[in-house]
Amino acid sequence: MPELIQTLKAVNKKEDENRRFMASMQGVELNEQNTTEGPSFEDVRRRALGVNASGDDVVSLQGSFAQQAGFGIGAGLGYSQE
């Protein structure tokens, strides 16, 4: 049984290498190191709440985000969007 498992692993590895080679011939790079991260959970949450600003912008401190940061109506933010 261990020989069969090792044979299957070798076949899968060979097929994977062949697919990567064929993809590279077509100009597609398939390295695992080049994975890009998507937006963070906070970014997605901010967009879902209708806030169109990045997390490091003071405009993003609206609604529940302002409460989490300790700001709110009359709590000292003092910024208005024009």
C-alpha positions, 0 to 999 in steps of 0.5 A, a space after each residue: 500500500 505505501 508503494 501505491 501512495 508514493 506512486 500516486 504522489 509521484 504521478 500527481 507531482 509530474 502532472 503538476 510540473 507539466 501543467 506549470 510548464 505548459 502555463 509558463 509557455 503561455 505566459 502565465 506564472 503559477 508560483 505560490 509565492 506570488 499570491 496577492 491578498 485580497 481586501 481585508 475584512 474591515 475593507 469589505 465591511 466598510 464598503 458594505 456599510 456604504 463608506 467609500 474611504 480607506 481605513 486610514 482616512 478620517 472619513 471612514 470613521 462613520 457609524 459603527 466604525 466611529 463608535 469603535 474608535 471612540 467617536 460619535 456625535 458630539 464626541 470630538 471628531 470635528 470633521 466634515 466632508 465637503 
